[in-house]
Each structure stands twice: as C-alpha cells, then as structure tokens.
Amino acid sequence: MGCDKSPRSIAKKLRKLQKQLERYERGGSSSSTRRSRTSQSSRMSSRVRQASTSRSVSPGLMDNLPESQDISEDLNTEDSPDTKIIEGLSDGGRLLCGVHYTQSTSRRTLIGAALKFDKKLQDTMIMAPIQTLLFGEGLGDRISQYKSLQRSAAELRPKSVAPTAGSSGNKESKRNNLNFRGPPR
C-alpha cells in the first residue's frame, strides 16, 4: 500500500477490501476447505478449553465461546486466500488509525493555539496522552492541580518592596527637575 493518506484514497482502498471480503464470503470456500476449517476450529476450541481448565477458569464460561479458526495456521500457508484478505484488512486498519491520529493531533493543536495566554497550561494539556478523550482522562484534575501550583508559587515569591518617603529615590527625582542647576563645570 502506498503512503497516500487522502480521504478519497482511503475510502477507495476500503471499498476494494470490502468487495474482496464479500466475494470471499459468497463463494470463496469449497466443501474441502469447509471441512478443514471445521477441524481447525474444533482443534482451537479444544485448545481453549484445555487452557481454561489448566488456568482454573470456570469451564462453563468457555463453553459459550463461538467456534473460531486458528489464524496463525491459516497464515502459514502462502496459497491461502485468507492471507491476502487479512493483509488488506490490516492495511485498512493501519490507514484508519493513521487518519484518526493525525486528526486528533490537529484538533489538539487548534485548541492549544487558543491557550496562548498561558504557555505552561498549554504544554500541560498537549503533553497528555490521547485516550478515549482528546486530552486524556482526568483533564479537570490536571488543570486544578496546575492552578493550585500556580497559587502556591505566587505565595512563595517575594513581594516587591515599595520605596519609603525618606529613601534616596526621592532625592534623585528632585535632582532630575528641569529647572535644577547643577554645579558649574
């Protein structure tokens, strides 16, 4: 697959993969492949049940699992049509993940640009990992922690001292008067 990530090319590739999958589901399996698949699925089911009893998982839970195929056995044969379909679906999944990631990062950047007034808050929000929510779980908690740290830092900073009436600052301001005559040169 190419590196073209435009929405049109992604949609075209997904339609192509969907057609391949539909073709495969309609008539791609003969009776011999059905027999081999049922034997594979029964072997897989027995392996799952054996693993469940060895790991002390309740066996009743594993009885309700649907019959499934062992994908690794299917992929070991190069001639299998399943290999091409699975590779295509994998490529489609990667494309969708890439598009989702780029959209999420661009949305975060646009929202972060609105926070120009507070660069540290912007950095705090952008450094959060993307999870189910755009800025991750617990954004409100992180913002409240940031604000409490800002308040405590403001309390710890030394306050600027205002000059007193008898300090040297007043004498200098009188000397800088425009009508002041200094000593002759």
Secondary structure, DSSP 4 states (H G I P E B T S, - for coil): --S---HHHHHHHHHHHHHHHHHHHHH---HHHHHHHHHHHHHHHHHHHHHHHHTT--HHHHHTSPP---HHHHHH-TT-HHHHHHHHHHHHHHHHHHHHHHHHHHHHHHHHHTTTT-HHHHHHHHTSPPSSSTT-TTHHHHHHHHHHHHHHHHHHSPPPPPPPTTSHHHHHHHHT-TT------
